[in-house]
Amino acid sequence: MALSKVGREFVLHWGEMGSRWGVNRTVAQVHALLYLAAEPMTAEEIADALSVARSNVSTSLKELQNWELVQATQRMGDRRDFFSTSHDVWELFLTVVQQRVGREIEPTIAALDRLAIEARKEKDTLMTSRVGDMLAFLKETHGWYEQIKGLPTSTLRNLMSVGAGITQWLPKQRKAKGER
C-alpha cells in the first residue's frame, strides 16, 4: 500500500500520539495504517509500507490483537494472515475504553477497595478520606461506563450533542489555579 502525503502524516502523527498515550509508536502506526487501508494487509505489506522490520510488525500485530483492535483473516490457497481493523471510529474508541477499563480501572477499584478497608481498620482518617474519595469517583465513573457501553452509536452521538448543548445552563467553569 503506497501512502499519500496525508496518509503518511496521519500514520506518523498517530504513532506520535500513541507514544504519548503509553503505546509503542510502531504499534500505533500499524493500527493507523490498517485504519486507512481499503483492504486487509499482510504483515509483509505492513512492514513495507511503514519501512519497519517484519519482526517489529509481528510484535505490534500481536499487541493490537491482544487489545482486540486488529483481526486476522485467511484466504483460500494463501498461508499468510491478512490483518484489518474497524473503520468505525466509535467502535475503535469503545474497544480502547473497554480494554482500559479492564486493564486499569477495575484493578484500581479492587486495590482501592482493599486499601479503604485497611485504612478504616487502622483508623487513619486522612487515608480513609482520600482513598475513599478516589474509590467513590472511580466507582461512579465505572458505573456510568457500564450504563453507556452497550448503547448504539447513534445514541452515544445524541448523548454527546445533548451534553454539549446542556453546558449553557450549567454554572461557568472554575478558574484555573492562580486566576482571579
C-alpha positions in Angstrom: 0.0 0.0 0.0 1.5 3.3 -1.1 0.6 6.1 1.3 -0.3 9.5 0.1 1.2 12.6 1.8 -1.9 12.9 4.0 -1.8 9.1 4.8 1.9 9.3 5.8 1.3 12.3 8.0 -1.7 10.6 9.6 0.3 7.5 10.4 3.3 9.5 11.7 1.1 11.6 13.9 -0.9 8.6 15.2 2.4 7.0 16.1 3.5 10.1 18.0 0.2 10.3 19.8 0.4 6.6 20.6 3.7 7.1 22.4 2.1 9.9 24.4 -0.7 7.6 25.4 1.7 4.9 26.6 1.5 2.8 23.4 4.6 1.8 21.4 5.0 4.1 18.4 5.1 1.3 15.8 2.0 -0.4 17.4 0.1 2.9 16.9 1.5 3.3 13.3 0.4 -0.2 12.4 -3.0 0.5 13.7 -3.2 3.8 11.8 -2.1 2.1 8.6 -4.7 -0.6 8.9 -7.4 2.0 9.7 -6.5 3.8 6.4 -6.2 0.6 4.4 -9.1 -0.2 2.0 -8.3 -4.0 2.2 -6.8 -6.3 4.8 -3.0 -6.3 4.7 -0.3 -9.0 5.3 2.5 -8.4 7.8 4.9 -8.1 4.9 2.8 -5.4 3.3 2.6 -3.5 6.6 6.4 -3.8 7.1 7.0 -2.4 3.5 4.5 0.4 3.9 6.0 1.6 7.2 9.6 0.7 6.4 10.0 -1.2 9.7 11.3 -4.7 10.4 8.9 -7.6 9.9 9.6 -8.8 13.5 8.5 -5.3 14.8 5.3 -5.6 12.8 4.6 -9.1 14.1 5.1 -7.9 17.7 2.9 -4.9 17.0 0.1 -7.0 15.5 0.1 -9.3 18.5 -0.3 -6.4 20.8 -3.1 -5.0 18.7 -4.8 -8.4 18.7 -4.5 -8.5 22.5 -6.3 -5.1 22.6 -8.9 -6.6 20.3 -8.2 -3.8 17.8 -6.9 -6.0 14.9 -8.3 -9.2 13.5 -6.6 -11.7 11.3 -8.3 -13.5 8.4 -7.2 -16.1 6.0 -7.7 -16.5 2.2 -8.2 -19.8 0.4 -4.9 -21.0 -1.0 -2.8 -18.5 0.9 -0.9 -19.4 4.1 -0.5 -15.8 5.1 -2.7 -13.9 7.6 -4.4 -10.8 6.4 -4.9 -8.1 9.1 -7.6 -5.5 9.4 -9.2 -3.1 11.9 -12.6 -1.5 12.2 -13.1 1.7 10.2 -15.9 2.8 12.7 -14.2 5.3 15.0 -16.9 4.8 17.7 -16.2 1.0 17.7 -12.5 1.7 18.0 -13.0 4.2 20.8 -15.3 1.9 22.7 -12.9 -1.0 22.3 -10.0 1.0 23.7 -12.1 2.2 26.6 -13.3 -1.3 27.3 -9.7 -2.5 27.3 -8.5 0.3 29.5 -11.4 -0.3 32.0 -10.5 -4.0 32.3 -6.7 -3.4 32.5 -6.6 -0.2 34.6 -9.8 0.9 36.2 -11.2 -2.4 37.5 -7.8 -3.4 39.1 -7.5 0.0 40.6 -11.0 -0.2 42.1 -10.1 -3.6 43.6 -6.9 -2.2 45.1 -8.7 0.9 46.5 -11.4 -1.3 48.0 -8.7 -3.2 49.8 -6.8 -0.1 50.9 -10.0 1.6 52.1 -10.7 -1.4 54.4 -7.2 -1.3 55.7 -7.3 2.5 56.3 -10.6 2.1 58.3 -9.0 -0.7 60.3 -6.0 1.4 61.1 -8.3 4.3 62.0 -6.3 6.5 59.6 -8.9 9.2 58.8 -6.8 11.0 56.2 -6.2 7.9 54.2 -9.8 6.7 54.7 -11.0 10.1 53.3 -8.5 10.3 50.4 -8.7 6.7 49.3 -12.5 6.7 49.8 -12.9 9.8 47.6 -10.8 8.3 44.8 -12.7 4.9 45.2 -16.1 6.7 45.0 -15.0 8.6 42.0 -13.8 5.6 40.1 -16.8 3.5 41.1 -19.1 6.3 39.9 -17.2 6.6 36.6 -17.2 2.9 36.1 -20.9 2.7 36.8 -21.5 5.4 34.1 -19.4 3.4 31.7 -21.3 0.2 32.4 -24.6 2.1 31.6 -23.5 3.5 28.3 -21.1 0.8 26.9 -23.9 -1.1 25.2 -25.7 1.8 23.7 -25.9 2.1 19.9 -23.5 4.6 18.3 -26.4 6.9 17.3 -27.5 7.1 20.9 -23.9 7.9 22.0 -23.7 10.7 19.4 -27.0 12.1 20.6 -25.8 12.0 24.2 -22.7 13.9 23.3 -24.8 16.5 21.4 -27.1 16.9 24.4 -24.2 17.1 26.8 -22.6 19.8 24.7 -25.8 21.8 24.5 -26.7 21.5 28.2 -23.5 23.2 29.3 -25.1 26.6 28.6 -27.3 26.1 31.6 -24.6 24.8 33.9 -22.5 27.1 36.2 -19.5 28.6 34.5 -16.2 26.7 34.6 -14.0 27.0 37.6 -11.0 29.3 37.1 -7.6 27.6 36.9 -5.4 27.8 40.0 -3.9 31.2 40.4 -6.5 33.0 38.3 -8.7 35.7 39.8 
